[in-house]
Amino acid sequence: MNAVISTTALRKKYGHTLALDGLDLDVEQGEVHGFLGPNGAGKSTTIRILLGLARATGGEARVFGDDPWRLAATLHRRIAYVPGDVSLWPNISGGEAIDLLGRLRGGGRGPAYQATKARLAEAFQFDPRKKARAYSKGNRQKVALIAAFAVPAELYILDEPTSGLDPLMEVVFRAEVQRVRAAGATVLLSSHILSEVEVLCDRVSIIRAGRIVDAGTLADMRHLTRTEVSFASSPTATVAAAARIPGAEDVRQDADRVSLTLASDAVAASLPTLGALGVAGLRIAPPSLEELFLRHYGDDIRDAEGRAEVSA
């Protein structure tokens, strides 16, 4: 496959603050790639460099094989971008803003465009006739989303795109991402909604302190974590019996169920033993994206919770 986005040892300093510290990111053609990390990890800085809005301090960034700092205007014809906080011209309508944004990318005209725009406005329950100054945050977000999806692009860079949207509109957004992916587009999706990333993304990169600390498919990354196994307790399926399963850890009994964890690649080998115990109500839960994320940020969250308890 060909890399649509590629960064190598990318660095960015703002004064004495190091926002990116040797970031290596590859997004392949035709994939939906999740880009995860909390505020301050370096996601938005990376996106600004990929869009040619900021210049790297060191390393290299390439979009479609070109330098976005030198060829931003050319590359933007091939890119649709949705920020997490949309600002609009206050005295024009939402529909006019959508048309203007489409024309900046070389589209925004013709019956096919008008039909797509109308379909998206209906799907997102958006009134394009109102002046932009009257829109809520969610409606401003809809302007950017409709403008992005109404004109076909080769690459969609989406930075917290569903910020301010209700759950129903998030479902519409997911359908549009799946539509453009089926048409061959590439999507870089930065999101704090882990369930959204888990549903949509082919691969995921987790950023911490300006560096990629984990990357791959969810299946690949889950092999590095542990799977939760539980079953109904019985005279044969006891905590003591569960503790004898090779590789079992965190064995415990919660009410009428026995639970344990296994290395994800050891689950299949444990099934004959579980069968011999005559277990009932067996549940095997692979680690979620949230658990993968907490592998890298769990200490930070616990520290923050501890500081909050002290201050309280």
Disulfide bonds with the S-S distance in Angstrom:
none
